[in-house]
Amino acid sequence: MTLILETPDRTRNSKRALSSPDNEHDSEHKCAYQSIMESPLSSQSFEPTISLSEEAIQKISDTLVATYRVHIKTIAENVVTSVIFKLISKLKLIKNENTKLCSENSELKAKLNLLEIKLNAKEQYFRLNLVRISGIKENRDENTDDLVLVLSRKNGSNLTLPELDRTHRVG
């Protein structure tokens, strides 16, 4: 059988003309190819058949399990090592941040303590001219400023009203 291959006529522009057979030889080859593909030989399998004993199958299975176990163990170790490395890196960052925050917290506590001391001193300064009266009988409609001025004269101190910021009774 001689195969004659001819190229389609390129002068025709349609796809249909280029894809269809140009002559009788192409049609004959097509029919011959189909008959070969449909022959009884094409449906037969040429793969060899292997029969194994249960013992051989078990040995192959054990070998595969052992091989994959080693590979899986290696993969698991690599994953665990990678995760641990990343966790250690993050832990170091967190420790550094914690150290910075602890230092900053200590500084802020010291500043707060200093500010509380200064505030107390300021409050004491503002109370410098504040007089509280206790242990003296209270009269209705009394003026505590006048009472303090009378008491100061009796004690020998010469307080004046502008020196007093506020006077009131305790209790």
C-alpha positions as CSV (number, residue, x, y, z in Angstrom):
1,M,0.0,0.0,0.0
2,T,1.4,3.3,-1.0
3,L,0.4,6.5,0.8
4,I,0.1,9.6,-1.3
5,L,-0.1,12.7,0.7
6,E,-1.2,15.8,-1.1
7,T,-1.5,19.2,0.4
8,P,-4.8,21.1,-0.2
9,D,-5.0,23.7,-2.8
10,R,-4.0,26.9,-1.1
11,T,-5.8,29.1,-3.6
12,R,-9.1,28.3,-2.0
13,N,-9.6,30.5,1.0
14,S,-12.4,28.9,3.0
15,K,-11.7,26.8,6.0
16,R,-14.1,24.2,4.8
17,A,-12.2,23.8,1.6
18,L,-8.9,23.5,3.4
19,S,-10.2,20.9,5.9
20,S,-12.1,18.6,3.4
21,P,-10.3,16.0,1.3
22,D,-9.1,17.3,-2.1
23,N,-9.0,14.1,-3.9
24,E,-10.1,10.5,-3.9
25,H,-6.8,9.2,-2.3
26,D,-7.5,11.1,0.9
27,S,-10.9,9.5,1.1
28,E,-9.5,6.1,0.6
29,H,-6.8,6.6,3.2
30,K,-9.5,7.7,5.7
31,C,-11.5,4.6,5.1
32,A,-8.4,2.4,5.4
33,Y,-7.4,4.0,8.7
34,Q,-10.9,3.5,10.1
35,S,-10.9,-0.2,9.1
36,I,-7.5,-0.6,10.9
37,M,-8.8,1.1,14.0
38,E,-11.9,-1.1,14.1
39,S,-10.0,-4.4,13.6
40,P,-10.2,-7.0,16.3
41,L,-6.5,-6.5,17.1
42,S,-7.0,-3.0,18.3
43,S,-9.4,-4.0,21.1
44,Q,-6.9,-6.5,22.5
45,S,-4.7,-5.5,25.4
46,F,-1.0,-6.3,25.1
47,E,-0.2,-5.5,28.7
48,P,1.4,-8.4,30.6
49,T,-0.5,-9.9,33.5
50,I,1.4,-10.4,36.7
51,S,0.2,-12.6,39.5
52,L,1.6,-12.1,43.0
53,S,1.3,-14.1,46.2
54,E,-0.2,-12.6,49.3
55,E,3.3,-12.8,50.9
56,A,4.8,-10.8,48.0
57,I,2.0,-8.2,48.1
58,Q,2.5,-7.8,51.9
59,K,6.2,-7.4,51.4
60,I,5.6,-4.7,48.8
61,S,3.1,-3.0,51.0
62,D,5.5,-3.1,54.0
63,T,8.3,-1.6,51.9
64,L,6.0,1.2,50.6
65,V,4.8,1.9,54.1
66,A,8.3,2.1,55.5
67,T,9.4,4.3,52.6
68,Y,6.5,6.7,52.9
69,R,6.8,6.7,56.7
70,V,10.4,7.9,56.4
71,H,9.3,10.6,53.9
72,I,6.3,11.7,56.0
73,K,8.5,11.8,59.1
74,T,11.1,14.0,57.3
75,I,8.4,16.3,56.0
76,A,6.8,16.5,59.5
77,E,10.2,17.3,61.1
78,N,10.8,20.0,58.5
79,V,7.4,21.6,59.1
80,V,7.8,21.4,62.8
81,T,11.3,22.9,62.6
82,S,10.1,25.7,60.4
83,V,7.1,26.5,62.6
84,I,9.3,26.4,65.8
85,F,11.8,28.7,64.1
86,K,9.1,31.2,63.2
87,L,7.6,31.0,66.7
88,I,11.0,31.6,68.3
89,S,11.5,34.6,66.1
90,K,8.1,36.0,67.0
91,L,8.7,35.2,70.7
92,K,12.0,37.2,70.6
93,L,10.2,40.2,69.0
94,I,7.5,40.0,71.7
95,K,10.1,39.8,74.5
96,N,11.9,42.8,73.1
97,E,8.6,44.7,72.8
98,N,7.7,43.6,76.4
99,T,11.1,44.9,77.7
100,K,10.5,48.2,76.0
101,L,7.0,48.5,77.4
102,C,8.1,47.5,80.9
103,S,10.8,50.2,80.7
104,E,8.4,52.8,79.5
105,N,5.9,51.7,82.2
106,S,8.6,52.2,84.9
107,E,9.4,55.7,83.5
108,L,5.7,56.6,83.4
109,K,5.2,55.4,87.0
110,A,8.2,57.5,88.1
111,K,6.8,60.6,86.3
112,L,3.4,59.9,87.8
113,N,4.8,59.7,91.3
114,L,6.7,63.0,90.8
115,L,3.6,64.7,89.5
116,E,1.6,63.5,92.5
117,I,4.2,64.9,94.8
118,K,4.2,68.2,92.9
119,L,0.4,68.3,92.9
120,N,0.3,67.7,96.6
121,A,2.8,70.5,97.2
122,K,0.6,72.9,95.0
123,E,-2.5,71.9,96.9
124,Q,-0.8,72.5,100.2
125,Y,0.4,75.9,98.9
126,F,-3.2,76.8,98.0
127,R,-4.4,75.8,101.4
128,L,-1.8,78.1,103.0
129,N,-4.4,80.8,103.5
130,L,-7.2,78.4,104.3
131,V,-8.4,78.4,107.9
132,R,-10.6,75.6,109.4
133,I,-12.4,76.2,112.6
134,S,-13.4,73.4,115.0
135,G,-14.1,73.2,118.7
136,I,-15.8,76.6,118.9
137,K,-19.5,76.8,119.5
138,E,-21.4,77.5,116.3
139,N,-23.8,80.5,116.2
140,R,-26.6,80.9,113.8
141,D,-25.9,83.3,110.9
142,E,-22.2,83.7,111.9
143,N,-19.5,84.9,109.6
144,T,-16.5,82.6,109.8
145,D,-14.2,85.2,108.3
146,D,-15.1,87.6,111.2
147,L,-14.7,84.8,113.7
148,V,-11.2,84.0,112.5
149,L,-10.2,87.7,112.6
150,V,-11.4,88.0,116.2
151,L,-9.6,84.8,117.2
152,S,-6.4,86.0,115.6
153,R,-6.5,89.3,117.4
154,K,-7.0,87.5,120.7
155,N,-4.0,85.2,120.0
156,G,-1.8,88.2,119.1
157,S,-1.6,87.6,115.4
158,N,-2.8,90.4,113.2
159,L,-4.4,88.7,110.3
160,T,-6.3,90.8,107.8
161,L,-9.2,89.8,105.6
162,P,-7.1,89.9,102.3
163,E,-4.7,87.3,103.8
164,L,-7.6,84.8,104.1
165,D,-8.6,82.9,101.0
166,R,-11.4,81.0,102.7
167,T,-12.6,80.1,106.1
168,H,-15.2,77.5,107.1
169,R,-16.1,75.1,109.9
170,V,-15.1,71.5,109.9
171,G,-18.0,69.1,110.5
